[in-house]
Amino acid sequence: MSSSKKKSAPLPASSAGLLRFFEDETKGYKIKPEYVFAIATGFIGISILIKLLFPL
């Protein structure tokens, strides 16, 4: 007695829901990623300068 139904693997989840999530408008400030990177790099540079200029 063999069944004619085949067991198939589940289909991969589509990215449509993810795209829809990122397209939604949210409240708050909009900051470009370049600015975030520049600010973080600036803080790192300032901390290195402080460490070099004022050693313990």
PyMOL commands that set and color helices and strands:
alter all, ss='L'
color gray80, all
select helices_A, chain A and resi 16-23+33-53
alter helices_A, ss='H'
color red, helices_A
deselect
rebuild
show_as cartoon
